[in-house]
Amino acid sequence: MPVLVSKWIAMALFAVALSSNSSAATTILVIGDSLSDAYNMPREAGWAHLLSERLGESHRVVNASISGETTAGGLNRLDGLLADFQPEVLLVILGGNDGLRALSPRQIETNLAAIIVQGLDAGAQVGLMQIRMPPNLGPAYVSRFEAIYPRLAENQGITLLPFFLDDLFDQPGMMMPDGIHPTIEAQPLMLERLWPALEPLLNE
């Protein structure tokens, strides 16, 4: 999940709200990596913008995702994001870049736990997406990595969101040639896979 633009440019992009700016709107903050950053496509084509269109003016979706982001990077940015946007809902979609670099699962879990706690302390409902790793990282590492997410969701009492690329990897036209990033055509399907778990979270 390489970084193609600087973080400063990306931060200017995500600061634009994707729906109504009404103070009465429920704010949803998405903090993720290139899987949520509409990698190599217009941001309006990404699943987060499609979510904004689905929800309409009652919700404001702020996509704070940056290609190449890690759990440590997300944690470092979170205080400012929470202060700036004061979200009612925080969606955490991080860990893929950590895993692809085979970083310590213990440290990944520590970072994600801190993100979750900060979100809860700020009064947000938190959803944590399950992240999957390719098998070439080895069964032991993949098992330790993927176990982080359900454990954190249970321990923190938050919603575990399904990985929105499950069942898409092998479908024609759904993945870019790198085998990591979803195509424009995959974005609506990603939202549909996320929606059954996300909708109850938004209604809490």
C-alpha positions as CSV (number, residue, x, y, z in Angstrom):
1,M,0.0,0.0,0.0
2,P,2.5,2.6,-1.1
3,V,2.2,6.4,-0.5
4,L,1.7,8.3,-3.7
5,V,1.0,11.7,-2.2
6,S,2.4,13.4,0.8
7,K,0.5,13.2,4.0
8,W,0.1,17.0,4.0
9,I,-1.7,16.9,0.6
10,A,-3.8,14.0,1.8
11,M,-4.8,15.8,4.9
12,A,-6.0,18.7,2.9
13,L,-8.1,16.3,0.9
14,F,-9.8,14.5,3.7
15,A,-10.6,17.8,5.6
16,V,-13.4,18.4,3.1
17,A,-16.6,16.9,4.5
18,L,-18.3,14.5,2.1
19,S,-21.8,15.5,2.9
20,S,-23.8,18.3,4.5
21,N,-21.9,20.6,6.8
22,S,-25.0,21.0,9.0
23,S,-24.1,21.1,12.7
24,A,-27.1,18.8,13.3
25,A,-25.6,16.0,11.1
26,T,-24.0,13.0,12.7
27,T,-20.3,13.0,12.0
28,I,-18.6,9.7,11.0
29,L,-14.8,9.8,11.0
30,V,-13.1,7.2,9.0
31,I,-9.4,6.6,9.8
32,G,-7.7,4.1,7.5
33,D,-5.2,3.5,4.8
34,S,-5.2,3.1,1.0
35,L,-8.1,0.7,1.1
36,S,-10.3,3.6,2.3
37,D,-8.3,6.4,0.6
38,A,-9.8,5.7,-2.9
39,Y,-6.3,4.6,-4.0
40,N,-5.5,5.5,-7.6
41,M,-9.0,6.7,-8.4
42,P,-11.1,9.9,-7.8
43,R,-12.1,10.2,-4.1
44,E,-15.7,10.5,-5.2
45,A,-15.5,6.9,-6.4
46,G,-14.4,5.4,-3.1
47,W,-16.6,3.5,-0.7
48,A,-16.5,6.3,1.9
49,H,-18.0,8.8,-0.5
50,L,-20.6,6.3,-1.5
51,L,-21.5,5.9,2.2
52,S,-21.9,9.7,2.4
53,E,-24.2,9.6,-0.6
54,R,-26.3,6.8,0.9
55,L,-26.7,8.5,4.2
56,G,-27.5,11.9,2.9
57,E,-27.7,15.2,4.8
58,S,-28.3,13.5,8.2
59,H,-24.7,12.4,8.3
60,R,-21.3,14.0,7.5
61,V,-18.6,11.5,6.5
62,V,-15.1,12.7,7.1
63,N,-12.6,10.4,5.4
64,A,-9.3,10.8,7.2
65,S,-7.6,7.9,5.5
66,I,-4.1,8.2,4.1
67,S,-2.4,5.7,1.7
68,G,0.4,4.0,3.5
69,E,-1.0,4.7,7.0
70,T,-0.1,2.5,9.9
71,T,-1.6,2.0,13.3
72,A,1.1,4.1,14.8
73,G,0.5,6.9,12.3
74,G,-3.2,6.8,12.9
75,L,-2.7,6.9,16.6
76,N,-0.4,10.0,16.3
77,R,-3.1,11.8,14.2
78,L,-6.1,10.8,16.2
79,D,-6.1,13.5,18.9
80,G,-6.2,16.3,16.3
81,L,-8.9,14.6,14.3
82,L,-11.1,14.0,17.3
83,A,-10.7,17.7,18.3
84,D,-11.3,19.0,14.8
85,F,-14.4,16.9,13.9
86,Q,-15.9,15.7,17.2
87,P,-17.3,12.5,15.6
88,E,-20.2,10.6,17.0
89,V,-18.9,7.5,15.1
90,L,-15.3,6.4,14.6
91,L,-14.5,3.7,12.0
92,V,-11.0,2.3,12.4
93,I,-9.7,0.5,9.3
94,L,-6.0,0.1,10.0
95,G,-3.3,-2.6,10.4
96,G,-2.9,-3.7,6.8
97,N,0.4,-1.9,6.3
98,D,1.7,-3.0,9.7
99,G,0.9,-6.6,8.7
100,L,2.5,-6.4,5.3
101,R,5.6,-5.2,7.0
102,A,5.4,-8.1,9.5
103,L,5.4,-5.7,12.4
104,S,4.9,-7.1,15.9
105,P,1.3,-8.1,16.4
106,R,1.6,-7.1,20.1
107,Q,2.5,-3.6,19.1
108,I,-0.2,-3.4,16.5
109,E,-2.7,-4.5,19.1
110,T,-1.4,-1.9,21.6
111,N,-1.8,0.9,19.0
112,L,-5.3,-0.2,18.0
113,A,-6.3,-0.4,21.6
114,A,-5.1,3.1,22.2
115,I,-7.1,4.3,19.2
116,I,-10.2,2.7,20.4
117,V,-9.9,4.0,23.9
118,Q,-9.3,7.5,22.7
119,G,-12.4,7.3,20.5
120,L,-14.6,6.0,23.3
121,D,-13.2,8.6,25.7
122,A,-14.2,11.3,23.1
123,G,-17.8,10.0,23.2
124,A,-17.8,8.2,19.8
125,Q,-19.3,4.9,18.9
126,V,-16.3,2.9,17.6
127,G,-16.3,0.3,14.8
128,L,-13.1,-1.8,14.2
129,M,-12.8,-3.5,10.9
130,Q,-11.3,-7.0,10.7
131,I,-8.2,-6.9,8.5
132,R,-6.9,-10.0,6.6
133,M,-3.4,-10.8,5.6
134,P,-2.2,-12.8,2.6
135,P,-1.1,-16.4,3.3
136,N,2.5,-15.8,2.1
137,L,3.2,-14.2,5.4
138,G,3.0,-17.6,7.0
139,P,0.2,-19.3,9.0
140,A,1.6,-18.4,12.4
141,Y,1.9,-14.7,11.8
142,V,-1.4,-14.5,9.9
143,S,-3.2,-16.3,12.8
144,R,-1.7,-14.0,15.5
145,F,-2.4,-10.9,13.4
146,E,-6.0,-11.7,12.5
147,A,-6.8,-12.7,16.1
148,I,-6.1,-9.1,17.2
149,Y,-9.4,-7.7,15.9
150,P,-12.1,-9.9,17.5
151,R,-10.2,-9.9,20.7
152,L,-10.1,-6.1,20.8
153,A,-13.7,-5.8,19.9
154,E,-14.7,-8.2,22.6
155,N,-12.5,-6.6,25.3
156,Q,-13.5,-3.0,24.5
157,G,-17.2,-3.8,23.8
158,I,-17.2,-2.3,20.3
159,T,-18.5,-3.4,16.9
160,L,-16.3,-5.7,14.8
161,L,-16.9,-4.8,11.2
162,P,-16.3,-7.5,8.5
163,F,-13.4,-7.1,6.1
164,F,-14.9,-5.5,3.1
165,L,-12.7,-7.3,0.6
166,D,-13.7,-10.8,1.7
167,D,-14.9,-12.8,-1.3
168,L,-13.8,-10.1,-3.7
169,F,-10.1,-11.0,-4.2
170,D,-10.9,-13.8,-6.7
171,Q,-13.6,-12.0,-8.6
172,P,-12.7,-10.7,-12.1
173,G,-12.3,-6.9,-12.2
174,M,-12.4,-6.4,-8.5
175,M,-8.6,-6.0,-7.7
176,M,-6.0,-3.8,-9.3
177,P,-3.0,-5.6,-10.9
178,D,-1.0,-5.3,-7.7
179,G,-3.4,-7.7,-6.1
180,I,-3.8,-5.5,-3.0
181,H,-6.0,-2.5,-3.9
182,P,-9.6,-2.7,-5.0
183,T,-10.8,-1.2,-8.3
184,I,-13.5,1.4,-8.8
185,E,-15.9,-1.4,-9.7
186,A,-15.3,-3.0,-6.2
187,Q,-16.1,0.1,-4.2
188,P,-20.0,-0.3,-4.2
189,L,-19.6,-4.0,-3.3
190,M,-17.2,-3.1,-0.4
191,L,-19.9,-0.8,1.0
192,E,-22.5,-3.5,0.7
193,R,-20.4,-6.0,2.6
194,L,-19.8,-3.4,5.3
195,W,-23.4,-2.1,5.5
196,P,-25.2,-4.9,7.6
197,A,-22.7,-4.4,10.5
198,L,-22.4,-0.6,10.0
199,E,-26.0,0.3,9.9
200,P,-26.8,-0.8,13.5
201,L,-23.7,1.1,14.7
202,L,-25.0,4.3,13.1
203,N,-28.4,3.9,14.7
204,E,-27.0,3.5,18.3
